[in-house]
Each structure stands twice: as C-alpha cells, then as structure tokens.
Amino acid sequence: MLMNKPRLAWALTGSGHYIEECLNFLLTLDDVDLYLSQAAEEVIKMYGFTLNDIRQKMPVYRDKAASSPPVGHFYKGYYHTFVMAPATSNTIAKCVLGISDSLVTNLYSQAGKCRVPSIVYPCDIAPEMETTAPGGKKVMVYPRKIDLEGTEKITAFEYTSVVKSVDELIKTVADRLVFVAKESVT
Ligand SMILES: Cc1cc2nc3c(=O)[nH]c(=O)nc-3n(C[C@H](O)[C@H](O)[C@H](O)COP(=O)(O)O)c2cc1C
C-alpha cells in the first residue's frame, strides 16, 4: 500500500539554455521533488536562483553520492512522472548510451526500468539557437551533429516524451498532471 500520494520528480541539469523558464514553471507546481546535477547546482546560481529559496517551496536533492540512493523512490511508487528539463548535451549523450553514473542519469535510467513516464527537454533542438548567458545577454549557439543526434535518439526511448519548446514542455507536464489526477480518482 502506498503511504503517500505519488509526486513528480524533476531534474535540472547544467544547461543555461531555458533553465530560468524551466525553474520558473516548476516552482509554480505542487508535489514536486527537485533533483540537481552538480553542474545544475552551479548554473542556477549564475542565473540568480538560490538553493535556499527553492528549498522553501520543495525538497531538493543534490548529487553527493556515488550510488544515487534517492532513485530507490521509483521502486516504491513514490513518483508518477520524471521530468528532465532542461537536459544538457552531456546528460542526453550519457542517457542514449545507457550510462547512469550521476544522480540525473540514474533517475532517467531507473524511471525507465520502473516504467515511469519521462518528459525530456533537451537543450539541443536545432542547429542554430539563440540562448541567454548569465547576466541576460543573448548569444548564438550552434549544436553539433552529435548533439542533435543525441536528441533524435532519445525520442526513440521507451516511456519517453521529448518536447522541443518551453510551451510544449508546460503543456505536456500540465496534461500529464491532469491525467494522473483523473487516474487517482478512478
Ligand atoms: C553558464 C553556463 C551555461 C551552460 N549552458 C549549457 C547549455 O545550455 N547546454 C549544455 O549542454 N551545456 C551547458 N553548459 C555546460 C554544462 O553545464 C556542462 O557540460 C556540465 O558538465 C553538464 O553536466 P550535467 O549534464 O551533469 O548537468 C553550461 C555551463 C555554464 C557554466
């Protein structure tokens, strides 16, 4: 028997691209546990967020252990959905190779092994993109072939929905939350 209502697990990686938009959206949600890669922990500070402020709103798990103990939550039915947004080139490259050697890559892998749906927003979605540097300056970024191939490959993974814009991310998460809420009353 489940002791708690299932929650949403959300992982942030060290992608400056859309990190503010993702954080601003996820901070509006209830029943979320936030997971940070080591790089995310550094990058969110560069974009003006503090861990203490985020902790006022939701539990935050940092990447401090080799075996990623919190992934055990997936085996207890603690999470209905895993969101990995934004996902760096690095994290996507590892995930598509089946590597799970960090907290966030472990979460993606264990969500899949527990058949928990994942919503993934890779930072590399087009060969040419405008992005926001820390401090607000707009800069161009040109993802390489290998980065775009990673995005393509992860769309074919089981239990994975890949989104390609912030609007699509927000809609996909919102739809999923409605679906989960309906399921819990039937
Ligand atoms: C300010 C800043 C912004 C960054 N933005 C991106 C980005 O948009 N996409 C990306 O793939 N890497 C970006 N990086 C590099 C990643 O943080 C780095 O590759 C890191 O090793 C990723 O680790 P993770 O995948 O475990 O989070 C950025 C780094 C910094 C310092």
The ligand as an SDF file (V2000), in Angstrom:
LIG
                    3D

 31 33  0  0  0  0  0  0  0  0999 V2000
   26.6400   29.3760  -17.5860 C   0  0  0  0  0  0  0  0  0  0  0  0
   26.6740   28.0060  -18.2040 C   0  0  0  0  0  0  0  0  0  0  0  0
   25.7020   27.6500  -19.1120 C   0  0  0  0  0  0  0  0  0  0  0  0
   25.7420   26.3860  -19.7150 C   0  0  0  0  0  0  0  0  0  0  0  0
   24.7690   26.0730  -20.6210 N   0  0  0  0  0  0  0  0  0  0  0  0
   24.7930   24.8820  -21.2340 C   0  0  0  0  0  0  0  0  0  0  0  0
   23.7860   24.5630  -22.1850 C   0  0  0  0  0  0  0  0  0  0  0  0
   22.8650   25.3450  -22.4810 O   0  0  0  0  0  0  0  0  0  0  0  0
   23.8330   23.3280  -22.7570 N   0  0  0  0  0  0  0  0  0  0  0  0
   24.8060   22.4130  -22.4370 C   0  0  0  0  0  0  0  0  0  0  0  0
   24.7740   21.3040  -22.9860 O   0  0  0  0  0  0  0  0  0  0  0  0
   25.7730   22.7020  -21.5460 N   0  0  0  0  0  0  0  0  0  0  0  0
   25.7910   23.8990  -20.9240 C   0  0  0  0  0  0  0  0  0  0  0  0
   26.7630   24.2010  -20.0130 N   0  0  0  0  0  0  0  0  0  0  0  0
   27.8210   23.2060  -19.7250 C   0  0  0  0  0  0  0  0  0  0  0  0
   27.3330   22.1290  -18.7530 C   0  0  0  0  0  0  0  0  0  0  0  0
   26.9600   22.6880  -17.5000 O   0  0  0  0  0  0  0  0  0  0  0  0
   28.4460   21.0520  -18.5920 C   0  0  0  0  0  0  0  0  0  0  0  0
   28.5840   20.3270  -19.7930 O   0  0  0  0  0  0  0  0  0  0  0  0
   28.2090   20.0830  -17.4570 C   0  0  0  0  0  0  0  0  0  0  0  0
   29.2860   19.1610  -17.4100 O   0  0  0  0  0  0  0  0  0  0  0  0
   26.9180   19.3190  -17.6360 C   0  0  0  0  0  0  0  0  0  0  0  0
   26.7390   18.4300  -16.5610 O   0  0  0  0  0  0  0  0  0  0  0  0
   25.3270   17.7330  -16.3270 P   0  0  0  0  0  0  0  0  0  0  0  0
   24.8900   17.1730  -17.6460 O   0  0  0  0  0  0  0  0  0  0  0  0
   25.6280   16.6380  -15.3480 O   0  0  0  0  0  0  0  0  0  0  0  0
   24.4080   18.7320  -15.7550 O   0  0  0  0  0  0  0  0  0  0  0  0
   26.7640   25.4470  -19.3960 C   0  0  0  0  0  0  0  0  0  0  0  0
   27.7320   25.8240  -18.4600 C   0  0  0  0  0  0  0  0  0  0  0  0
   27.6950   27.0880  -17.8900 C   0  0  0  0  0  0  0  0  0  0  0  0
   28.7830   27.4630  -16.9150 C   0  0  0  0  0  0  0  0  0  0  0  0
  1  2  1  0
  2  3  1  0
  2 30  2  0
  3  4  2  0
  4  5  1  0
  4 28  1  0
  5  6  2  0
  6  7  1  0
  6 13  1  0
  7  8  2  0
  7  9  1  0
  9 10  1  0
 10 11  2  0
 10 12  1  0
 12 13  2  0
 13 14  1  0
 14 15  1  0
 14 28  1  0
 15 16  1  0
 16 17  1  0
 16 18  1  0
 18 19  1  0
 18 20  1  0
 20 21  1  0
 20 22  1  0
 22 23  1  0
 23 24  1  0
 24 25  2  0
 24 26  1  0
 24 27  1  0
 28 29  2  0
 29 30  1  0
 30 31  1  0
M  END
$$$$
